[in-house]
Amino acid sequence: MASLPRTPPPKTTATHADPLLIDVQHIHLPKLADANLIEYDPRTKTIRYTPNERVEKVLRFVTEELE
């Protein structure tokens, strides 16, 4: 018996995460880069945290409160 050719499953055009990813890439990451909290390269999608004393202070406080 000959088998029928398989048809690939239909590709989804969008997911619920797509709008969030678009907002992060085009709004939030550039704002964090403008505030010198991160270095963001949209071409390579590379994010590098830039140490900041105010952020570090908040992180220490939150870490201590959660322990």
C-alpha positions in Angstrom: 0.0 0.0 0.0 1.4 3.4 -1.0 1.5 6.0 1.7 0.2 9.5 1.1 2.7 12.4 1.3 2.7 14.1 4.7 1.5 17.6 4.8 3.4 19.7 7.4 1.3 21.2 10.2 0.1 24.7 9.6 2.4 27.4 10.9 1.0 29.6 13.6 1.2 33.3 12.8 1.1 34.7 16.3 1.1 33.6 19.9 0.1 35.4 23.0 3.7 36.2 23.8 4.4 38.0 20.5 3.1 41.4 21.6 5.0 41.2 24.8 8.2 40.3 23.0 7.7 43.2 20.6 7.1 45.6 23.5 10.2 44.4 25.3 12.4 44.7 22.3 11.2 48.0 20.9 10.1 49.9 24.1 11.5 48.5 27.4 15.0 47.5 26.4 15.7 50.8 24.6 14.4 52.7 27.7 16.7 50.7 30.0 19.6 51.4 27.6 18.8 55.1 27.6 18.8 55.1 31.4 22.3 53.4 31.3 21.0 50.3 33.1 21.8 47.9 30.3 23.7 47.8 27.0 21.4 46.5 24.3 22.3 45.6 20.8 19.1 45.1 18.8 21.0 43.6 15.9 22.4 40.7 17.9 19.7 40.9 20.6 22.4 41.0 23.2 21.7 42.5 26.6 24.4 43.3 29.1 23.6 44.6 32.6 25.5 47.8 33.6 26.1 47.8 37.3 24.3 50.7 39.0 24.5 51.5 42.7 20.8 52.4 43.0 19.7 49.1 41.4 22.2 47.1 43.5 20.8 48.7 46.7 17.2 47.7 45.7 18.4 44.2 44.9 20.1 43.9 48.3 17.0 45.1 50.1 14.7 42.7 48.2 17.1 39.8 48.8 17.3 40.5 52.5 13.5 40.9 52.8 12.9 37.5 51.0 15.3 35.6 53.2 
